[in-house]
Structure formats: C-alpha cells, structure tokens
Amino acid sequence: MSKLPRITGNQLIKALQKLGFVVARIKGSHHILIHEDGRRTVVPVHSGEDIGIGLLSQILKDCQITRDELRDLL
C-alpha cells in the first residue's frame, strides 16, 4: 500500500469530482460533496494548506476509495 499524497482541498475536490462526487453546498471553508449512491464527505479548503494525513484517511474511508485509487486520480 502506498503512502498518502500531500494534497490541498481543491486538488482533492477535483479528484473526487472525477469519481462522480459533486459539491452539494459550501459552509464557510467546508465543501460538502455527495455522490448519487449516497456517499458523502466534507473537504476543508484552506488556501495554501495541505489536508492532514488523518483527515485524508477519513475522507477516503467516507468515499470508499483506496489510496492507490486516489493516486491514480491525481
């Protein structure tokens, strides 16, 4: 299993959109993404900051995708 990449919130949103997730709404700096099959997650978008490893792991778990699948989308 590969290591998690260091990415920003905007990069992660673009990758998730390739999988069919859409931004349902935005509350402050938090973007709520949903998929038509019911999966949903929240991605924080703070300019110039990477998403932490723990939070990125939880987002991947929420989206039911693997680290390798995320790496392929980037």
PLY file of the C-alpha trace (Angstrom):
ply
format ascii 1.0
element vertex 74
property float x
property float y
property float z
element edge 73
property int vertex1
property int vertex2
end_header
0.00 0.00 0.00
1.38 3.38 -0.97
1.76 6.40 1.27
-0.89 9.11 1.22
-0.02 12.07 -1.01
0.14 15.60 0.38
-2.65 17.49 -1.41
-4.76 20.60 -0.90
-8.51 20.66 -0.52
-9.03 21.95 -4.06
-6.90 19.14 -5.52
-8.89 16.56 -3.56
-12.22 18.00 -4.70
-11.12 17.84 -8.35
-10.07 14.20 -7.91
-13.36 13.27 -6.23
-15.34 15.00 -8.97
-13.76 12.61 -11.47
-15.43 9.80 -9.49
-18.86 11.42 -9.70
-18.93 13.43 -6.47
-20.48 16.89 -6.70
-20.23 19.85 -4.36
-23.68 19.98 -2.79
-23.06 23.05 -0.67
-20.38 25.15 0.97
-20.44 26.34 4.55
-17.50 28.60 5.27
-14.38 26.79 4.13
-16.02 23.35 4.23
-17.23 21.84 0.96
-19.82 19.08 1.31
-19.54 16.56 -1.52
-22.11 13.89 -2.27
-22.34 11.01 -4.72
-25.55 9.79 -6.30
-25.24 6.45 -4.47
-25.36 8.19 -1.08
-21.70 8.52 -0.16
-20.82 11.92 1.28
-17.86 13.69 2.81
-16.66 17.12 3.89
-13.46 18.62 2.48
-11.92 21.72 4.08
-10.45 24.21 1.65
-7.87 26.48 3.27
-5.61 28.36 0.89
-2.05 27.13 0.85
-2.62 24.33 3.38
-2.44 20.60 2.77
-5.02 18.26 4.23
-3.65 16.33 7.20
-2.94 12.62 6.91
-5.59 11.60 9.45
-8.31 13.71 7.85
-7.38 12.49 4.37
-7.63 8.88 5.58
-11.10 9.56 6.98
-12.24 11.23 3.75
-11.04 8.22 1.73
-12.93 5.92 4.10
-16.09 8.05 3.75
-15.76 7.91 -0.05
-14.90 4.19 -0.04
-11.80 4.58 -2.19
-8.26 3.37 -1.65
-5.01 5.31 -1.50
-3.96 3.85 -4.85
-7.24 4.90 -6.47
-6.70 8.45 -5.20
-3.14 8.47 -6.51
-4.42 7.41 -9.97
-6.92 10.28 -9.98
-4.29 12.94 -9.26
0 1
1 2
2 3
3 4
4 5
5 6
6 7
7 8
8 9
9 10
10 11
11 12
12 13
13 14
14 15
15 16
16 17
17 18
18 19
19 20
20 21
21 22
22 23
23 24
24 25
25 26
26 27
27 28
28 29
29 30
30 31
31 32
32 33
33 34
34 35
35 36
36 37
37 38
38 39
39 40
40 41
41 42
42 43
43 44
44 45
45 46
46 47
47 48
48 49
49 50
50 51
51 52
52 53
53 54
54 55
55 56
56 57
57 58
58 59
59 60
60 61
61 62
62 63
63 64
64 65
65 66
66 67
67 68
68 69
69 70
70 71
71 72
72 73
